[in-house]
């Protein structure tokens, strides 16, 4: 991979996440707090000297990317490789509804996410392959530059795991909070994770209620 400084950001909060619903490939919008989170990300990255902002094609990521890019006037490029994992029949359901309808599958998702075929959804290794290919293409196009990539919880986790030399089986070893910033540097075949899921830029929003995400390890009900 060519040299690249990657600032990858999970999109801002959505009502779907607040309700602990699996969004996956569904198009859901940011809520007001999510938009404020992305404005805070824009301020935090103002001195990063990014050349471009890449985004998943899903609405919550595109809107986040546009809010992050706007103050600096950066272009936003949509890249389908970085869309969220499709959760099939789970999409639109709350974690409690999935637990009731698909108890075995949910338990498997918590214990061995790389082995399960979600009903009507994608396999984690398939997602990892497209994300890795997308990242290589991004590096070829933007080599030597700083790039902001706005994506999703599973995608951000997979990017970090690859940077650390770990596989999708370690999905729950890292976290990706709404509007969290992760910085990875790729230089001469060597990868360095400089920061991961930093949230200090959101301190001004601390008086507001934050929520987890049903695909994430932040909820003990999903990942023990």
C-alpha positions, 0 to 999 in steps of 0.5 A: 500500500502507498503511503497514506495518513488515514483519519477514519471517522464513524458517522454521527449518532442516529435515532436508530442507534438510540433505539438500539436498532440494527441499521446495516444497509438501510438509509437512516439520517443523523439526528440533531446530536449526530449533526453536532457531533460531526461539526465537532469532528470538523473542528477537531480536524481543521488543522489536519491538512486533509486533501479529501473526504471519502464517505460510504454511500449510506445517508448517515455517512454522506451527511456526516462527511458533508458536515465534516468537509464543509468548513474546509471546503473539501470535496466529498467522494462516495465509495461503495466499498466502505458501506456498512455490513448488511444485516439482512433480516435483522435490519430495522429490528431492535436488539431485543427483537433480534434476541427474541426471533434469532437467539442462536444467531445473536449468540453466535454473532457475539461469540464468533462473528466471523463464522456466522451467515446472518439471515439474508445478510453479509458474512463478515469475511466478505465485508473485510475483503471489500473494505481491504480492497477499497482501502488499497484503491484509496491509497493508490488514488491518494498516496502521500496525502491525508484523507478523512474516511467517514464510514460505519462501526463494522468498517472502522473496526475492520480497518483497525484490525487489519492495521494491527495485523488481526483478523475479523475474528477479533471484531470485538477487540476494538470499538467504534463510537459515533463520531469517534476519530481513528488515525492510521499511518501507512508508510513504506509497508509499515502501519502505525495506529496513532490514535483509536476511537478518540472522543475528546472533541465531543467533551462539549456535548457531554451534558447530552445523553449518549447511546451505544450501537446494537452491533457494538461491543459497548452493549453487554447484551450483544457481546458479553 
